[in-house]
Amino acid sequence: MTENEALLAYTLRLGDNALITAQRMVERVAGEPELEEELANANFALDYLGQARMFYSYAGELEGEGRTEDDFAYLRDGQEFRNLLLLEQPNGHFGDSIVRQFLFESFYLLQLEALAACGDQRLAEIAVRAGKEIRYHLRHAGHWLVRLGDGSEESHGRVQRSLDDVWRFTSEFFAADDVDVQIKEAINGPDLGRIAAAWRKQVAVVLEEATLSTPEDVSIAKGGRQGHHSEHLGYLIAEMQHLQRANPGATW
Amino acid sequence: MVVAELTREQIFDWLTEVPDPEIPVLSITDLGIVRDIEVGAEVCVSLSPTYSGCPATEVIEQSVMNTLRHRGLDNIRIKRSLSPPWTTDWISDAGREKLRQYGIAPPEAGGSKRALLDGTRLIACPRCESQASELISEFGSTPCKASYRCTDCREPFEYFKCL
C-alpha cells in the first residue's frame, strides 16, 4: 500500500464514520423527547454531515478519479463503507443514542486531537475544525449520561442496559490494522494504543459520576473498517440512497 | 472592467454589502469570514466556513459571486479556507454592536478558550443589559446560537455561542 492509498483509505473511514452517524441522527429528527433535544440533535447531525463532506472532498482529490462527495455518499454499496460497527447500530431509545454518542465521541475527539497535530496539512485542518464541534457534542452527551445514570431507578437501569448492550463494539475503535499503522508512521497519525488508554480513563470518570458500572470486555465485535458490517447498515443505506437509486443522477 | 485597476480594499468594501443569510443584520465582513482577497488575472476570495455543516456556506458563496458579478467582474473564484479555523473572536466590534441591537447577545470576546470550560457565564440581556439571565437551552434556531431568558425584563433572547 502506498502512502497515498493509506491516506485515502483512512480519510474515507473518517468520512464514513461521520456520514453514518449523521444519518442515524437524522432518523431521530422530530422524535426527540423535548424541544431542546430536537434542536441539539439536528444541529449535531449537521455538524457531522459537514465533516463527512470535508473528508469526502479530500478523498476525491486523493483518489484523483473525479469522484465527488456525493459519489462517495450515494453511489457506494454497503460493503464499501468503512465505518465503525457501533455507529450503524439502530438508534433504540433516547438513552441508547446518548450512550452511543458518548462512547464514540469520547474516542473521536481524541482521534481528532491527534490528527490536528499530524503531518498531513489538510487532515489536520479538518480535525481542528471538527474538534471544536465534537467537544461541544461530547459535553452534551456526557451531561445526559450523568442525568440518566444518576437519575431515577428506571433511567439508571435502562441506560446501564444500553451501555452493556453496545460495549462490545468499543474495542473496534482501537484495533489497529495496516492502514492505521501506516498512517501513524507516514504522517505521525494517531497512536491508537495511547488513545485507548486515555479513552478508558476519561470514560471511567464520567461513568463513575453517572453511577454506572463499566461493562467487562467479554466479546468483541469488529470488522466495520474492513467492510464486514452488521445487517443494520444495509437498511440505513437503502433509505439514505433511495433518491439516487430511484432517480440516478438526479440533482436539485 | 479591468481587473488590474481594482484594489483589495475596493473588493472588501463591496463585500460589506453581502449579508449573512441567517442573521441578515450582519454582513460577511462583520462576521469575519472573509479571509483573503487576491487580485490578479482573476479575483479570488477566500472564505472560512463558520461550522462544518453550516447550510449558509453555499448561499454565502453564491451571494459573493452575484455581488461581484453585479459590479462587473466575471473572473471570480471562491476558495474555502479551513485554517486557521473561524472563531467567534473574528466577529468585528461593529458586528457585535449590530447583533446586540438586533436582539442577539453577542459572543464574549476571547471566548474561544473559555467556551471549552464548563463554567457559568454571565450573559447580558441585549434589551435591558441586565446580567440576570438564565440559560434556557444550549441550542437555538441555528447551530451558532443558544437560548437565554432575562429574569429582569422577562424577555427571552438568543445568545451567539462562543466557539
Interface residues (C-beta under 8 A of the other chain):
Chain A: L35 E36 L39 A40 N43 A45 L46 D47 Y48 L49 G50 Q51 R53 M54 Q121 R122 A124 E125 I126 V128 R129 A130 K132 E133 R135 Y136 R139 H140
Chain B: P49 Y51 S52 G53 C54 P55 L82 S83 P84 P85 T87 A115 L116 D118 I136 S137 E138 F139 G140 S141 T142 P143 L163
